[in-house]
C-alpha cells in the first residue's frame, strides 16, 4: 500500500528492477493505472525498489515525474522490441546513462574485504533516475530475452523475468493472476463434468 494515499503501490514481483519499473503502469480493476502520479511517488517507488540515489532532504527536481515517465517509456519500448527479436532504438537510454553521473568507490566489506560500490549523483532528475537506467541497461546487455515475458493472464499487462529452475513461469504472481486462472480452470473442468 502507498502510505501517503491509502492506495495500492506498484507491485515489485518481476524479479528484475527494470521490469518492475515498466510495471509501474498496471491494470487495477480492469483499468490501466499509473502508479507514478507525482514526484513523491517516484522517490517512494525508487526507495521501495532499492534504487535510492542518496537523494534525501534536497529539493526534488520539478521535472522528476515527467523524466521518470520518459525513461519508463524508453525502457518499455526497448524491452518490447528486445523480447520480439527486433532492433532497438537505444538513443534515449544512452542519453539517460550519459546524464547519470557518479563514480565508483571502494568501501570496506566483511572480514577485511574491499567492495566496489557505485556512488550516484542526485542533483537532476536524470541523475536520480540513473540507477534505474543502469538496471535497464544491465537487463538488455546481460539478460536473456527468452526469459522475459508478459503474464499469461488475458487481463494482465505485467512483465516478469522467469528465474525459475524449469523456466515455466506463466504468471506475474501466483497469488493473483495464477490463482485466478487456476480457479477459473477448475470451475471450467467442474462444469464440463456436471454437464455430462
C-alpha positions in Angstrom: 0.0 0.0 0.0 1.0 3.6 -0.7 1.0 5.0 2.8 0.5 8.6 1.6 -2.7 7.9 -0.3 -4.0 4.6 1.2 -3.9 3.3 -2.4 -2.1 0.2 -3.7 1.5 0.6 -4.7 3.1 -0.7 -7.8 3.9 -4.4 -7.5 7.5 -5.5 -7.1 7.2 -9.0 -8.5 9.1 -9.1 -11.8 12.4 -10.4 -10.4 14.1 -7.5 -12.2 14.1 -3.8 -11.3 13.8 -2.6 -14.9 10.7 -4.8 -15.4 9.3 -3.6 -12.1 9.8 -0.1 -13.3 7.9 -0.8 -16.5 5.2 -2.4 -14.3 4.5 0.9 -12.6 1.7 1.0 -15.2 -0.6 -1.9 -14.4 -4.2 -2.8 -14.6 -6.2 -2.2 -11.4 -9.9 -3.3 -11.6 -9.5 -3.6 -15.3 -8.2 -0.1 -15.9 -4.6 0.9 -16.7 -3.2 2.7 -13.7 -0.1 4.7 -13.5 1.5 4.4 -10.0 3.9 7.3 -10.7 1.5 10.1 -10.0 3.8 12.8 -8.7 7.5 13.4 -7.8 7.0 12.0 -4.3 5.6 8.8 -5.8 8.7 8.4 -8.0 11.0 8.9 -5.0 8.9 6.5 -2.9 9.0 3.8 -5.7 12.7 4.2 -6.1 13.2 3.6 -2.4 10.9 0.5 -2.4 12.8 -0.9 -5.4 16.2 -0.3 -3.8 17.2 2.3 -6.4 17.7 5.2 -4.0 20.4 7.5 -5.1 21.0 9.1 -1.8 18.6 12.0 -2.5 17.5 12.9 0.9 16.4 16.4 2.1 17.3 18.3 -1.1 14.6 19.8 -3.2 13.3 17.3 -5.7 13.7 18.5 -9.3 10.3 19.7 -10.7 10.7 17.5 -13.8 11.3 14.2 -11.9 7.8 12.8 -12.8 8.0 13.6 -16.5 11.6 12.4 -16.7 10.7 9.1 -14.9 7.8 8.6 -17.3 10.1 9.3 -20.3 12.6 6.8 -19.0 9.9 4.2 -18.4 8.6 4.6 -22.0 12.1 4.2 -23.4 12.7 1.1 -21.2 9.3 -0.4 -22.1 9.9 0.2 -25.9 13.4 -1.4 -25.7 12.1 -4.4 -23.8 9.2 -4.9 -26.2 11.5 -4.9 -29.2 14.3 -6.9 -27.5 11.9 -9.7 -26.5 10.5 -9.8 -30.0 13.9 -10.1 -31.5 13.7 -6.7 -33.3 16.3 -3.9 -33.4 16.1 -1.5 -30.6 16.5 2.3 -30.6 18.9 2.8 -27.7 19.5 6.5 -28.0 17.1 7.6 -25.3 18.5 5.0 -22.8 22.1 6.1 -23.7 21.2 9.7 -23.1 19.9 8.7 -19.6 23.1 6.7 -19.0 25.3 9.6 -20.1 23.5 12.2 -17.9 23.6 9.9 -14.8 26.9 10.9 -13.4 28.5 9.3 -10.5 31.6 7.3 -9.9 32.9 4.0 -8.4 34.2 4.0 -4.9 35.8 1.4 -2.6 34.1 0.5 0.6 35.0 -1.9 3.4 33.3 -5.3 3.2 33.1 -8.2 5.6 36.2 -9.8 7.0 38.6 -7.2 5.7 37.3 -7.5 2.2 37.0 -4.4 0.0 34.0 -4.0 -2.3 33.3 -1.6 -5.2 30.1 0.4 -4.9 28.6 2.9 -7.3 28.1 6.4 -5.9 25.4 8.3 -7.9 25.0 12.0 -8.2 21.4 13.2 -7.5 21.0 16.8 -8.4 19.0 16.4 -11.5 16.1 14.2 -12.4 18.3 12.2 -14.8 20.8 11.6 -12.0 18.1 10.5 -9.5 16.9 8.0 -12.2 20.4 6.9 -13.2 20.3 3.7 -11.1 17.1 2.7 -12.9 18.6 3.5 -16.4 21.6 1.4 -15.4 19.4 -1.5 -14.3 17.6 -1.4 -17.7 21.0 -1.4 -19.5 22.1 -4.4 -17.4 18.9 -6.3 -18.3 19.3 -5.5 -22.1 23.0 -6.3 -22.1 23.2 -9.3 -19.9 19.6 -10.7 -19.6 18.0 -13.5 -21.7 15.2 -12.1 -23.8 13.6 -15.6 -23.9 13.1 -15.5 -20.1 11.5 -12.0 -20.1 7.7 -12.5 -20.5 4.3 -10.9 -20.0 1.9 -12.5 -17.6 -0.3 -15.0 -19.4 -3.5 -13.7 -17.8 -5.5 -12.0 -20.5 -6.3 -9.0 -18.3 -2.8 -8.5 -17.0 -0.1 -6.3 -18.7 2.8 -7.0 -16.2 6.2 -8.3 -17.2 8.5 -10.6 -15.3 11.9 -12.3 -15.6 11.5 -16.1 -15.4 14.2 -17.1 -12.9 12.6 -20.4 -12.1 14.7 -23.5 -12.5 12.3 -25.0 -15.1 11.7 -21.7 -16.9 8.0 -22.4 -17.0 6.7 -19.4 -15.0 3.4 -18.2 -16.5 2.1 -15.6 -14.2 3.3 -12.3 -12.8 2.2 -13.6 -9.4 0.7 -17.0 -8.3 -1.1 -15.1 -5.6 -3.1 -13.0 -8.0 -3.2 -14.0 -11.7 -2.0 -17.6 -11.2 -4.7 -18.2 -8.5 -7.4 -16.5 -10.5 -6.6 -18.7 -13.6 -6.3 -21.9 -11.6 -9.8 -21.2 -10.1 -11.2 -20.4 -13.5 -9.7 -23.6 -15.0 -11.1 -25.7 -12.0 -14.6 -24.2 -12.5 -14.5 -24.9 -16.2 -13.5 -28.6 -15.6 -16.2 -29.0 -13.0 -18.9 -27.5 -15.4 -17.8 -30.0 -18.1 -18.1 -32.9 -15.6 -21.5 -31.8 -14.3 -22.8 -31.2 -17.9 -22.1 -34.9 -18.8 
